[in-house]
Amino acid sequence: MGLFRKLRKILSVIFENASEQKGDDFEMYVVDLFDEKYFSIVQWTTDMARKHTRFVESDCGPDLVFRYKPTNEIFCVECKFRSKLFKGKLQWSAARQLGRYRCFERDNEIPFYVVIGLGGKAGKPKRMFCVPLDDTKSPALSPELFDKFERSPKKKFFWKNRMLK
């Protein structure tokens, strides 16, 4: 029995590290779609929990907080990469995570967007969606919802009228 537990632990570490790497790769990909001429990064969550067992409150916030330089407007972005749909839906978060994101948006009074890469590789997704958090009603999005927010994964982001496109 002890051998199976150890093997399960080893496999979970391997798959967790691969998942974390995909997340990091997708974040880097997304950041590169924000032109430095127009956007500055105010905050980039470092995910300290990966490096230590202590709970870090700032890890519960969005991956990125940006400032649109021409108007000084601030907004945040959570990056999620998924290889495929799960049971026909885009499972982008856990329920507790979604609740924390809603609290962050409300408490900070800034727009919050979820940028999701789907298919392909984290550093080169086949499809991409930029969904306002207000439009996410659950941790699993139906194609009818996320299709409305599809964008080219190669197109640079722009900000207009408090909307990220």
N, C-alpha and C positions, 0 to 999 in steps of 0.2 A: 504494500500500500504506500509506503514512504517513497518508493521509486516513482510511482505514478504521479504523486503530488509534486515531486521535484521536476519531473518531465513537463507536467502541466505549467508549472511556474516558469520554466525555461522557455517554453513555447509562448506563453503570454508576454514575456519580456521581449522576445524576438518580434512578435506581431505588433506590440505596443510601440516599439522603437521604429518599426517600418511605418506605422500610422503617423507617429509624431514627425517623421522625416517628410512624409507627404504633406502634412499640415504646414511645416516650415517652408517647403518648396513652393506651395501654393501662395502662402503669404508673400514670399519674395516676388513671385510672378505678379501678384496684384499690386504690390508697391511700385513695381516698375511701370505700371500703367498710369501712374500719377506723375505728371510732368512737374519736375522740381521748380520750374519757372512759375507755376501757379499754385502748387501745393507744398506745404511743409508738414512734416510729421511732428505732432505735438507730443504724442506718447505712443510707444510700441510695447505692448505687454511682452514680458520676457519669459513667462511661464516658469517661474522659479520652482514650482512644485516638482518639475522634472529633475531638479538638481538637489532637492532636499525634501524631507518628509513633512516639514512644517507647512501648515495651511497659510497661503499668502492671499490676502484679500484682493489685491490688485489683479491677480490672475483671473478673477471672476468677471472682470470688465471686458470690453471689446478688445480685439487684437490691436486695432489702430485708431488713433484720434488724429484727424487732419485739420489743418487750417487752410482755407482758400485765401491766398495772399491778397488778391485784389480787393476783397471786402472784409477780410478778417473773420469770416464766418467759420465756425467750428462744427465738425460732424464726426461721427465715428463709423467704423467698418469692422464687422466680424467676418473673417474669411473661413470658408468651409469647402473642402474638396471631397467629392464622392465619386467612386469609380462607376457606380451604377445605381439605379433605382432599387428600392426595397419594397416588395409587394406593390409595385406600381406607383410608389410615392417617393418623394425626395426627403429622406430622413436627415435633417440638418442639425438637430440639437436634441438634448434631453429636456424634459419639462422643467426641471429645476433651473437649467441654464437659461431657458427662454424667460422664466420669471426674473432671474437676475439681470438679464439684458433689459427687460422692460423697466425694472427699478432704476437701472443706470440711466436710461433715456429720460425717464421722468425726473429723477433727482438732479440731473445735470442740464435738463432742458435743451438738449441738442438732438438733431436728427441722427438716427441710427439706421444703418444699412447692413444687410447680410449679402455678401458677395459669395456666390456658390459656383464652383467649377464642377462640371459633370463629364465623366468619361475622359478618355485619353490618359494623359499623365498630369500629375500635379503641376509640373513646370510647363505644360502645354495642353491645357484642357480642350476637349472638343467643343463643349458648350459652356456658356457662362450666363449667370443671372445676377441682377442687382435688385434685391427685394427690400423695400422699406420695412423696417421691423413692424410698423403699424399694420402692415398687410399680412403678416404671418400670424395666423390664428392658432397654429399648433406646431409642434416640432416636426411634423411630417407634412410636406406640401404636395398638393395634388398638381398634376400637369396643367389643369385649367388655370391654376393660380400662377405657378412659376413661369409658364410660357409667356405670360403677359410682360414679364420683366427680363426676357432674354436680350442679350447684347452680344456683339462680336467679342470673342475672347482676345482678339488682337487690338481692339480699338482702345485708345487712351480714354481715361475718364475725364469728364468735364462737370462743372458745377454751375447751375443756373437756377435762379428763383428758389433757392433752398432745396434743390433736387439734384441728386447724383445720377448721372447718366453714363 
